[in-house]
Amino acid sequence: MKLPRQLPSLTSALLIIVVVLTSLVLVVGRDVSHRLTLAVCTDTGECGAFPQSPPVCQYHGRDRAVARASFAFAQQQPAETARLVQYGDDSASVVVTTEPDVAEVYTFQRWENAQRWVLDHSSALGDVANAAAGPTGQPVRDGYLQMLQLLQLDHQAAITPESTVRNITDPAGEGSAGAVHTDDQGAVTKLSVIIPDGSATPELRGLMDELGMWGFFSYTVELGADLAPRRLKFEGPAVADWSLDQLRSSHEYITAVARPEEAPNPQTSPETPSILRSYALDLTRTANEALYREIFAMESVGGAAAPLLTAEDRLSHGERRELYTGIADRIRTDAVLVETGHRIIGSGDVTHDLLSETAQGLVLRDAPVQGPSTRLVDARTADLSIASSRFEPLLTCEVEPDSEGDSS
Amino acid sequence: MTFTVHVPALSRGILLHLVLSTTLLAVAVVLGPPIAWLTGQSVVVIVLTVLAVLTRAGVARWQARPLWQAGASLGMIMLTCLFSGLTGYSLVFVPLNLMGMVSGGVLQQSGVAALFALIIDITLMLAAITGGALTAAVPPKRRKTSRLLSAENLPVVQQIQEAFEENRRRHRQSI
């Protein structure tokens, strides 16, 4: 038989070179693939393309650090089961609903990594990479991503969820809603509760007036190891006719407010229809922690111990008024105030209901809730622990001429 | 009855299937997602599957042709082609498949189904190679014989056929 006894050296060398080259393409081509996919699908709005990060003014301060890590620069819902949130500090989270009212939260230090992860794990693209091995859908894509991670070529291709989040109903009386985050050990790491003004006590409505909120009052408690409190945040839609001076000058007991007959007047504008006002307290500070211990009690929420604001239904009017006055005092003394204005994507008429729904979606942004997609268009912050502090713009770096009297 | 493979052809075949598998994977990973957004992923899956079948058959045909022309037995040709295809496929996809099963949780959820899918894909790949090798094993001249069988050409054709068969017999005896 006249057959070649060995491979022609040139042919085999070429084949080996092609194998090496295609292997390199597999490694570096992933970025090209992401760019191409984004170029194709960005206009459809269905692939969850993140916008570029906001220009944040380079001004150092406690309020800036808190604001950047907390405000949602962009949030969108490319699919019913996926919600993408991009934060001001370039981080991002992806909330994937796994069953009704339950979701897993994946967090990324860089939103670009989240973008890649979303494309890599998109159910609309999953079978494409698998088809290289055959039509039955072997898990080749997962193996490819795992291989990149093992080769130290991608650190966040296959991450595990940071927490599991569940929706909770009526955690603070009828009509209230919220979400509780638990880690892989089942311990609560974060709890958010929204109390609509219709369900709030007159004392809580008084506190809302003091803080310049309408529609609902929400609180979020972030916990560390062993349920150690780390941060407490009060949030709500911003009301017009409110100023920082007004908050600072009030040192009396809060006023109990009966249910208002007229609809509140939201702070809004055509460019920024939804404005959210939030006050963050650092619970590692002794005085703040003391207040937290006074107004919150550990209760069973979804089978796990979580801090609930029990003052709403377990105290007398007088006791509640005193406690809420204490909250207002701590806020005007030591809170970081952040106001964020959000544009609502793809909405028609801006109604009270839409504004309230948008604000709720922003508060419960990393929970399995449906909410309108938003983009941050304006933000300003103030560190209330500094006596002479004023609102400082977060995005434009231009000093506001008269921020004290300007609440709109 | 012993089965043997032609080692140089086997080495070349393994390299070719290795190139083919990595190229298919690179195309699926790099170009697959953007095209899938335009056409839908089922279209891309079908195209990739057809492409894989055709190219594997083509490689097998290219690999089998010189063996057949040199008078190698059909068993040796098939064994060489199938073994090289299986090795080239397994070197790329079996490790990825195993890693994917573990990292994606498939192994825990439905290990039998994942194994079944792998077997189906390997069977399809082997079928494509078998088809390609068999088409190479049929000499094109022999298929054209019927068109040459006019009355005046018949003696010449018979002479050619006899010479061809004689040639094959000699080669088989020499192996």
Interface residues (C-beta under 8 A of the other chain):
Chain A: M1 K2 L3 P4 R5 Q6 L7 T11 S12 L15 I16 V18 V19 T22 S23 V25 L26 G29 R30 V32 S33 L36 T37 A39 V40 C41 T44 C47 L119 S122 A124 L125 G126 D127 V128 A129 N130 A131 A132 A133 G134 P135 T136 G137 Q138 P139 V140 R141 D142 G143 Y144 L145 Q146 M147 L150 A158
Chain B: H6 P8 A9 S11 R12 L15 L16 L18 V19 S21 T22 T23 L24 L25 A26 V27 A28 V29 V30 L31 G32 P33 P34 A36 W37 L38 Q41 S42 V44 V45 I46 L48 T49 A52 P66 L67 A70 G71 A72 Y89 F93 P95 L96 N97 L98 M99 G100 M101 V102 S103 G104 V106 A114 A117 L118 I120 D121 I122 L124 M125 H171 S174 I175
